[in-house]
Amino acid sequence: MIGQNFVESSVFSFSKTPEGIVDSFLAHMNSFHTETMLRFYEEDAIFINDNGEPRRGKLEIARELDCFFKFGLPIKITTKNVYVDGNLASLILDWSIVKGFRKH
């Protein structure tokens, strides 16, 4: 996975291109590592939870991720849209839980 389009992190790699960001995001989500996942978000980012409620900022996003990660259930992602402006990307994704697998 590490190549010219990725930057190493302590868990996996971060994409350096818009084309690779969803795969990088998915790998990090399935690592269940909140601090690393937060590197995908700006300080004032907005995260829409499964109830449609916005969570603003890294602290609220971390709380949402921690709630999800405690179940140890990996996800798969369907990309709806990726909007890129300079070094920022806005991801519109649908997530679903992978059935039959649980992290122990």
C-alpha positions as CSV (number, residue, x, y, z in Angstrom):
1,M,0.0,0.0,0.0
2,I,2.9,2.4,0.6
3,G,4.0,4.1,-2.5
4,Q,4.3,7.6,-4.0
5,N,0.6,8.3,-3.3
6,F,0.8,7.5,0.4
7,V,2.4,8.9,3.6
8,E,3.2,6.5,6.4
9,S,1.4,6.9,9.7
10,S,1.8,4.8,12.8
11,V,-1.0,2.5,11.7
12,F,-1.3,2.6,7.9
13,S,-0.7,5.1,5.2
14,F,-2.3,8.4,4.4
15,S,-3.1,9.1,0.8
16,K,-1.4,12.1,-0.9
17,T,-3.9,12.1,-3.7
18,P,-7.7,12.5,-3.9
19,E,-7.9,9.2,-5.8
20,G,-6.5,7.2,-2.9
21,I,-8.2,8.9,0.0
22,V,-11.2,6.6,0.3
23,D,-9.0,3.5,0.5
24,S,-6.8,5.1,3.0
25,F,-9.8,6.3,5.1
26,L,-11.3,2.8,5.0
27,A,-8.0,1.2,6.2
28,H,-7.8,3.6,9.1
29,M,-11.5,3.2,10.0
30,N,-11.0,-0.5,10.2
31,S,-7.9,-0.1,12.4
32,F,-10.2,1.1,15.2
33,H,-7.6,3.8,16.1
34,T,-9.3,7.1,17.0
35,E,-6.2,9.3,17.2
36,T,-5.0,8.3,13.8
37,M,-8.5,8.7,12.3
38,L,-8.6,12.2,13.6
39,R,-5.8,13.2,11.3
40,F,-8.3,13.0,8.4
41,Y,-10.3,15.9,9.9
42,E,-9.7,19.6,10.2
43,E,-10.2,21.3,13.6
44,D,-13.6,22.6,12.5
45,A,-14.7,19.5,10.6
46,I,-18.3,18.3,10.6
47,F,-19.2,14.6,10.9
48,I,-22.8,13.5,10.3
49,N,-23.6,10.5,12.5
50,D,-26.1,7.7,11.6
51,N,-29.0,9.7,13.2
52,G,-28.3,12.6,10.8
53,E,-26.9,14.7,13.7
54,P,-23.9,16.9,13.0
55,R,-20.9,16.6,15.2
56,R,-18.5,19.6,15.0
57,G,-14.8,19.6,15.8
58,K,-12.3,16.9,16.6
59,L,-13.5,16.3,20.2
60,E,-17.1,15.5,19.1
61,I,-15.9,13.5,16.2
62,A,-13.6,11.5,18.5
63,R,-16.6,10.7,20.7
64,E,-18.6,9.4,17.7
65,L,-15.6,7.3,16.5
66,D,-15.0,5.8,20.0
67,C,-18.7,4.8,20.2
68,F,-18.4,3.0,16.8
69,F,-15.0,1.5,17.5
70,K,-16.0,-0.1,20.8
71,F,-18.0,-2.7,18.8
72,G,-15.0,-3.8,16.8
73,L,-17.0,-4.2,13.6
74,P,-15.2,-3.4,10.3
75,I,-17.0,-1.4,7.6
76,K,-17.1,-1.2,3.9
77,I,-17.5,2.1,2.1
78,T,-19.5,3.2,-1.0
79,T,-18.2,6.5,-2.3
80,K,-21.0,9.0,-3.2
81,N,-18.7,12.0,-4.0
82,V,-15.2,13.3,-3.3
83,Y,-14.9,17.1,-3.6
84,V,-11.3,18.4,-3.7
85,D,-10.2,22.0,-3.2
86,G,-6.4,22.4,-2.9
87,N,-5.2,20.2,0.0
88,L,-8.7,19.6,1.4
89,A,-11.2,16.9,0.4
90,S,-14.8,16.5,1.4
91,L,-15.9,12.9,1.3
92,I,-19.6,11.9,0.9
93,L,-19.6,8.2,1.9
94,D,-22.1,5.5,2.8
95,W,-20.8,3.1,5.4
96,S,-22.0,-0.4,6.1
97,I,-20.9,-3.0,8.6
98,V,-19.2,-6.1,7.2
99,K,-21.2,-9.1,8.3
100,G,-19.7,-12.1,9.9
101,F,-16.5,-10.5,11.2
102,R,-15.7,-9.0,14.5
103,K,-12.3,-7.7,15.8
104,H,-11.5,-9.5,19.1
